[in-house]
């Protein structure tokens, strides 16, 4: 058994990188994203994936013909991106960076920026505001950003602590929340089915950003054509019933 405490994002994801692919059902979600990104990014371009994890969105974009640069705060996740890019026979530049550490040399280089998989939930309000401004700087005029975060208002209202339970290849992986006053503890509990007492539990912070907060930060950064959706298909977001919040916005010309 390994004890746990609140971990920074890089340490948290380093510790789950070896089984992350089992947790997210990679193959199924890759097909979903490939189809969605054909619609969302109808023209092939130069794309950045920030908070790329093990490369799910990066690979989907690359398979659609985009020139992709992937960034993640976790060095071990970046190692997995490189392995997966070889597996799926795509060329992806992968680097260890957070929103805050991205060099200014990348400014004005991208047609598109994606940050999907609840990445922005790891940022408090001040850092989210700076991250959205950073995305604005990365984009070319007319470039598009596509973001995703869970609808924490609904989760807290329904007291939905368990996010997901996966059981694959003899390993059980449970994602769940502890609700706090102003934030949440995000936990991943994992163990082998034949030895549940030998478990690993890791925890990090999530911040429950609302539609209004995100819209304000996007408008402050001078984004336009802002849309909020409940899924990759583009259906309208409803704060009272949608589990996920997807956001599109365009850098003004």
TASULGI-V853631 format. One record per residue. N is the residue number from 1. RES is the residue in three letters. OMEGA is omega in degrees with one decimal (NA if undefined). NEAR is the number of other ideal C-beta (glycine too) atoms within 10 Angstrom. D_FIRST is the distance of its C-alpha to the first C-alpha in Angstrom with 1 decimal. Layout:
n->N res->RES omega->OMEGA near->NEAR d_first->D_FIRST
n->N res->RES omega->OMEGA near->NEAR d_first->D_FIRST
//
This chain:
n->1 res->UNK omega->177.2 near->9 d_first->0.0
n->2 res->UNK omega->178.5 near->9 d_first->3.8
n->3 res->UNK omega->-175.1 near->6 d_first->6.6
n->4 res->UNK omega->171.0 near->18 d_first->9.8
n->5 res->UNK omega->-176.3 near->8 d_first->13.5
n->6 res->UNK omega->-177.0 near->12 d_first->16.7
n->7 res->UNK omega->168.6 near->16 d_first->17.1
n->8 res->UNK omega->-172.4 near->13 d_first->20.5
n->9 res->UNK omega->-177.2 near->18 d_first->21.3
n->10 res->UNK omega->179.3 near->17 d_first->21.4
n->11 res->UNK omega->179.7 near->14 d_first->17.9
n->12 res->UNK omega->-176.5 near->22 d_first->16.6
n->13 res->UNK omega->171.0 near->25 d_first->18.5
n->14 res->UNK omega->-173.6 near->18 d_first->17.9
n->15 res->UNK omega->-179.3 near->19 d_first->14.2
n->16 res->UNK omega->-173.5 near->19 d_first->15.2
n->17 res->UNK omega->-174.5 near->19 d_first->18.3
n->18 res->UNK omega->178.0 near->11 d_first->17.4
n->19 res->UNK omega->-175.9 near->17 d_first->17.1
n->20 res->UNK omega->-178.9 near->19 d_first->19.4
n->21 res->UNK omega->177.4 near->18 d_first->22.3
n->22 res->UNK omega->-175.1 near->17 d_first->20.8
n->23 res->UNK omega->-171.2 near->19 d_first->20.0
n->24 res->UNK omega->-179.9 near->19 d_first->23.6
n->25 res->UNK omega->-169.7 near->14 d_first->25.7
n->26 res->UNK omega->-174.0 near->19 d_first->27.5
n->27 res->UNK omega->-179.8 near->9 d_first->30.6
n->28 res->UNK omega->-177.3 near->9 d_first->31.5
n->29 res->UNK omega->176.1 near->16 d_first->31.2
n->30 res->UNK omega->178.8 near->19 d_first->33.1
n->31 res->UNK omega->177.9 near->12 d_first->36.1
n->32 res->UNK omega->-176.9 near->15 d_first->36.0
n->33 res->UNK omega->177.9 near->22 d_first->36.1
n->34 res->UNK omega->179.7 near->16 d_first->38.7
n->35 res->UNK omega->-178.5 near->14 d_first->41.0
n->36 res->UNK omega->-176.6 near->20 d_first->40.4
n->37 res->UNK omega->172.1 near->22 d_first->40.9
n->38 res->UNK omega->178.3 near->13 d_first->44.2
n->39 res->UNK omega->-173.7 near->10 d_first->45.4
n->40 res->UNK omega->179.0 near->20 d_first->43.8
n->41 res->UNK omega->-172.5 near->19 d_first->44.9
n->42 res->UNK omega->176.2 near->9 d_first->48.0
n->43 res->UNK omega->177.5 near->9 d_first->49.2
n->44 res->UNK omega->-179.2 near->13 d_first->47.3
n->45 res->UNK omega->177.7 near->17 d_first->46.5
n->46 res->UNK omega->-170.0 near->14 d_first->44.3
n->47 res->UNK omega->174.0 near->25 d_first->40.9
n->48 res->UNK omega->175.4 near->28 d_first->37.9
n->49 res->UNK omega->-175.6 near->31 d_first->34.5
n->50 res->UNK omega->-170.7 near->26 d_first->32.5
n->51 res->UNK omega->-168.3 near->29 d_first->28.8
n->52 res->UNK omega->-176.4 near->30 d_first->29.1
n->53 res->UNK omega->-179.7 near->27 d_first->25.5
n->54 res->UNK omega->169.3 near->26 d_first->25.7
n->55 res->UNK omega->-176.7 near->30 d_first->29.4
n->56 res->UNK omega->-178.1 near->24 d_first->30.1
n->57 res->UNK omega->177.9 near->28 d_first->33.0
n->58 res->UNK omega->-178.8 near->30 d_first->34.2
n->59 res->UNK omega->177.2 near->26 d_first->34.7
n->60 res->UNK omega->178.5 near->26 d_first->36.4
n->61 res->UNK omega->-179.2 near->28 d_first->38.8
n->62 res->UNK omega->177.6 near->22 d_first->39.4
n->63 res->UNK omega->175.8 near->18 d_first->40.2
n->64 res->UNK omega->174.6 near->20 d_first->42.7
n->65 res->UNK omega->178.9 near->13 d_first->44.4
n->66 res->UNK omega->171.4 near->25 d_first->43.1
n->67 res->UNK omega->-166.6 near->15 d_first->42.7
n->68 res->UNK omega->167.7 near->30 d_first->39.1
n->69 res->UNK omega->-175.5 near->23 d_first->37.2
n->70 res->UNK omega->179.8 near->30 d_first->33.5
n->71 res->UNK omega->172.4 near->25 d_first->31.7
n->72 res->UNK omega->-179.0 near->29 d_first->28.0
n->73 res->UNK omega->-176.8 near->24 d_first->26.3
n->74 res->UNK omega->177.7 near->26 d_first->23.4
n->75 res->UNK omega->-179.5 near->13 d_first->24.5
n->76 res->UNK omega->174.2 near->18 d_first->22.1
n->77 res->UNK omega->178.1 near->24 d_first->23.5
n->78 res->UNK omega->174.8 near->22 d_first->26.9
n->79 res->UNK omega->179.4 near->16 d_first->26.1
n->80 res->UNK omega->175.7 near->21 d_first->25.3
n->81 res->UNK omega->-178.4 near->26 d_first->28.6
n->82 res->UNK omega->177.1 near->15 d_first->30.5
n->83 res->UNK omega->-177.8 near->14 d_first->29.1
n->84 res->UNK omega->178.1 near->22 d_first->29.9
n->85 res->UNK omega->175.3 near->20 d_first->33.4
n->86 res->UNK omega->-178.7 near->11 d_first->34.2
n->87 res->UNK omega->-176.7 near->11 d_first->33.0
n->88 res->UNK omega->172.4 near->16 d_first->35.2
n->89 res->UNK omega->175.6 near->9 d_first->38.0
n->90 res->UNK omega->-178.4 near->19 d_first->38.4
n->91 res->UNK omega->-179.4 near->9 d_first->39.0
n->92 res->UNK omega->171.9 near->22 d_first->36.7
n->93 res->UNK omega->-175.9 near->14 d_first->36.6
n->94 res->UNK omega->-176.2 near->23 d_first->33.0
n->95 res->UNK omega->178.0 near->16 d_first->32.3
n->96 res->UNK omega->177.2 near->15 d_first->29.6
n->97 res->UNK omega->166.9 near->19 d_first->31.0
n->98 res->UNK omega->173.5 near->20 d_first->30.4
n->99 res->UNK omega->-172.9 near->23 d_first->33.3
n->100 res->UNK omega->-173.6 near->11 d_first->34.2
n->101 res->UNK omega->-179.2 near->11 d_first->34.2
n->102 res->UNK omega->-177.7 near->20 d_first->36.4
n->103 res->UNK omega->178.3 near->8 d_first->39.5
n->104 res->UNK omega->179.1 near->9 d_first->42.9
n->105 res->UNK omega->177.1 near->7 d_first->44.2
n->106 res->UNK omega->-177.9 near->16 d_first->42.7
n->107 res->UNK omega->178.0 near->14 d_first->44.8
n->108 res->UNK omega->-175.4 near->13 d_first->47.2
n->109 res->UNK omega->-167.1 near->14 d_first->45.8
n->110 res->UNK omega->171.2 near->25 d_first->44.4
n->111 res->UNK omega->-176.0 near->19 d_first->45.9
n->112 res->UNK omega->170.8 near->24 d_first->42.7
n->113 res->UNK omega->173.2 near->23 d_first->39.3
n->114 res->UNK omega->172.2 near->30 d_first->36.4
n->115 res->UNK omega->-171.0 near->25 d_first->33.2
n->116 res->UNK omega->-178.7 near->25 d_first->31.6
n->117 res->UNK omega->174.8 near->18 d_first->28.1
n->118 res->UNK omega->-177.7 near->19 d_first->27.8
n->119 res->UNK omega->-173.8 near->24 d_first->27.9
n->120 res->UNK omega->175.3 near->25 d_first->30.3
n->121 res->UNK omega->178.8 near->21 d_first->27.9
n->122 res->UNK omega->-176.0 near->23 d_first->26.1
n->123 res->UNK omega->172.4 near->24 d_first->29.3
n->124 res->UNK omega->-172.8 near->12 d_first->30.7
n->125 res->UNK omega->-178.7 near->12 d_first->34.4
n->126 res->UNK omega->-179.7 near->8 d_first->35.8
n->127 res->UNK omega->176.6 near->16 d_first->33.9
n->128 res->UNK omega->177.7 near->21 d_first->34.6
n->129 res->UNK omega->179.0 near->18 d_first->38.3
n->130 res->UNK omega->-179.5 near->15 d_first->38.2
n->131 res->UNK omega->179.6 near->24 d_first->36.4
n->132 res->UNK omega->174.8 near->26 d_first->39.1
n->133 res->UNK omega->177.1 near->17 d_first->41.7
n->134 res->UNK omega->178.0 near->22 d_first->40.1
n->135 res->UNK omega->178.2 near->26 d_first->40.2
n->136 res->UNK omega->-178.7 near->20 d_first->43.8
n->137 res->UNK omega->-179.7 near->16 d_first->44.6
n->138 res->UNK omega->-172.4 near->23 d_first->42.9
n->139 res->UNK omega->166.1 near->23 d_first->45.1
n->140 res->UNK omega->174.8 near->16 d_first->48.7
n->141 res->UNK omega->-176.6 near->9 d_first->51.1
n->142 res->UNK omega->-179.8 near->11 d_first->50.7
n->143 res->UNK omega->-173.8 near->24 d_first->47.2
n->144 res->UNK omega->170.7 near->22 d_first->44.6
n->145 res->UNK omega->177.8 near->25 d_first->41.1
n->146 res->UNK omega->-174.9 near->23 d_first->38.8
n->147 res->UNK omega->175.6 near->26 d_first->35.8
n->148 res->UNK omega->172.6 near->21 d_first->33.2
n->149 res->UNK omega->174.6 near->26 d_first->31.1
n->150 res->UNK omega->176.0 near->21 d_first->29.9
n->151 res->UNK omega->-173.8 near->21 d_first->32.2
n->152 res->UNK omega->177.2 near->21 d_first->30.2
n->153 res->UNK omega->179.0 near->16 d_first->33.1
n->154 res->UNK omega->-179.7 near->17 d_first->32.9
n->155 res->UNK omega->-179.3 near->17 d_first->29.1
n->156 res->UNK omega->179.0 near->14 d_first->29.5
n->157 res->UNK omega->-178.6 near->11 d_first->32.6
n->158 res->UNK omega->-177.4 near->9 d_first->31.1
n->159 res->UNK omega->-176.5 near->8 d_first->27.7
n->160 res->UNK omega->-174.3 near->15 d_first->26.1
n->161 res->UNK omega->-178.4 near->14 d_first->22.5
n->162 res->UNK omega->-179.0 near->9 d_first->21.2
n->163 res->UNK omega->-177.4 near->16 d_first->22.5
n->164 res->UNK omega->171.8 near->12 d_first->21.5
n->165 res->UNK omega->178.8 near->12 d_first->19.6
n->166 res->UNK omega->176.6 near->15 d_first->19.7
n->167 res->UNK omega->-176.6 near->11 d_first->19.2
n->168 res->UNK omega->176.3 near->12 d_first->20.3
n->169 res->UNK omega->176.7 near->8 d_first->20.2
n->170 res->UNK omega->-179.6 near->11 d_first->17.5
n->171 res->UNK omega->177.2 near->14 d_first->15.1
n->172 res->UNK omega->-178.5 near->16 d_first->14.8
n->173 res->UNK omega->-177.5 near->20 d_first->14.9
n->174 res->UNK omega->175.0 near->18 d_first->15.7
n->175 res->UNK omega->-178.3 near->18 d_first->17.5
n->176 res->UNK omega->-175.4 near->17 d_first->18.4
n->177 res->UNK omega->162.2 near->21 d_first->20.1
n->178 res->UNK omega->-176.9 near->11 d_first->20.3
n->179 res->UNK omega->175.8 near->14 d_first->24.1
n->180 res->UNK omega->-176.3 near->11 d_first->25.4
n->181 res->UNK omega->-174.1 near->4 d_first->29.0
n->182 res->UNK omega->179.9 near->8 d_first->29.7
n->183 res->UNK omega->-179.0 near->15 d_first->26.7
n->184 res->UNK omega->168.1 near->20 d_first->23.5
n->185 res->UNK omega->176.8 near->15 d_first->19.8
n->186 res->UNK omega->-174.2 near->23 d_first->18.8
n->187 res->UNK omega->169.0 near->18 d_first->15.3
n->188 res->UNK omega->177.7 near->23 d_first->13.8
n->189 res->UNK omega->-178.6 near->17 d_first->11.0
n->190 res->UNK omega->177.6 near->20 d_first->10.5
n->191 res->UNK omega->173.2 near->18 d_first->9.5
n->192 res->UNK omega->-177.9 near->13 d_first->11.8
n->193 res->UNK omega->-176.7 near->10 d_first->14.2
n->194 res->UNK omega->175.3 near->7 d_first->14.1
n->195 res->UNK omega->-175.7 near->9 d_first->10.4
n->196 res->UNK omega->179.8 near->10 d_first->9.3
n->197 res->UNK omega->178.8 near->7 d_first->6.6
n->198 res->UNK omega->-173.9 near->10 d_first->4.7
n->199 res->UNK omega->171.9 near->15 d_first->5.2
n->200 res->UNK omega->177.1 near->16 d_first->6.3
n->201 res->UNK omega->178.1 near->16 d_first->8.6
n->202 res->UNK omega->-172.4 near->20 d_first->11.5
n->203 res->UNK omega->173.1 near->17 d_first->14.7
n->204 res->UNK omega->-177.4 near->22 d_first->18.3
n->205 res->UNK omega->167.3 near->18 d_first->21.7
n->206 res->UNK omega->-179.5 near->19 d_first->24.3
n->207 res->UNK omega->-169.5 near->18 d_first->28.0
n->208 res->UNK omega->-177.5 near->19 d_first->30.0
n->209 res->UNK omega->-178.9 near->21 d_first->33.2
n->210 res->UNK omega->176.2 near->14 d_first->36.2
n->211 res->UNK omega->-177.5 near->17 d_first->39.0
n->212 res->UNK omega->178.5 near->9 d_first->41.5
n->213 res->UNK omega->-177.9 near->14 d_first->39.4
n->214 res->UNK omega->178.6 near->21 d_first->38.9
n->215 res->UNK omega->180.0 near->15 d_first->42.6
n->216 res->UNK omega->-179.2 near->13 d_first->43.7
n->217 res->UNK omega->177.6 near->19 d_first->41.8
n->218 res->UNK omega->179.5 near->24 d_first->43.2
n->219 res->UNK omega->178.7 near->13 d_first->46.7
n->220 res->UNK omega->178.5 near->12 d_first->46.5
n->221 res->UNK omega->178.0 near->20 d_first->45.7
n->222 res->UNK omega->169.2 near->11 d_first->48.7
n->223 res->UNK omega->174.9 near->24 d_first->47.2
n->224 res->UNK omega->179.9 near->11 d_first->49.3
n->225 res->UNK omega->-176.0 near->12 d_first->49.3
n->226 res->UNK omega->180.0 near->15 d_first->46.0
n->227 res->UNK omega->177.6 near->13 d_first->44.7
n->228 res->UNK omega->-174.6 near->18 d_first->41.8
n->229 res->UNK omega->-177.9 near->19 d_first->40.6
n->230 res->UNK omega->-177.5 near->18 d_first->38.1
n->231 res->UNK omega->179.2 near->16 d_first->37.3
n->232 res->UNK omega->-178.5 near->19 d_first->38.2
n->233 res->UNK omega->177.0 near->12 d_first->41.4
n->234 res->UNK omega->178.0 near->14 d_first->42.8
n->235 res->UNK omega->-172.1 near->11 d_first->43.2
n->236 res->UNK omega->178.2 near->10 d_first->43.7
n->237 res->UNK omega->175.0 near->18 d_first->40.8
n->238 res->UNK omega->-174.2 near->12 d_first->40.9
n->239 res->UNK omega->-177.6 near->15 d_first->38.8
n->240 res->UNK omega->-175.2 near->8 d_first->38.9
n->241 res->UNK omega->-175.6 near->9 d_first->37.7
n->242 res->UNK omega->179.2 near->20 d_first->36.3
n->243 res->UNK omega->-176.0 near->13 d_first->32.5
n->244 res->UNK omega->174.1 near->16 d_first->32.9
n->245 res->UNK omega->174.8 near->25 d_first->35.4
n->246 res->UNK omega->-174.7 near->22 d_first->36.9
n->247 res->UNK omega->171.4 near->22 d_first->39.4
n->248 res->UNK omega->173.7 near->17 d_first->42.2
n->249 res->UNK omega->-175.4 near->27 d_first->44.5
n->250 res->UNK omega->174.4 near->17 d_first->47.1
n->251 res->UNK omega->-176.5 near->24 d_first->48.2
n->252 res->UNK omega->179.5 near->12 d_first->51.8
n->253 res->UNK omega->NA near->8 d_first->54.5
//
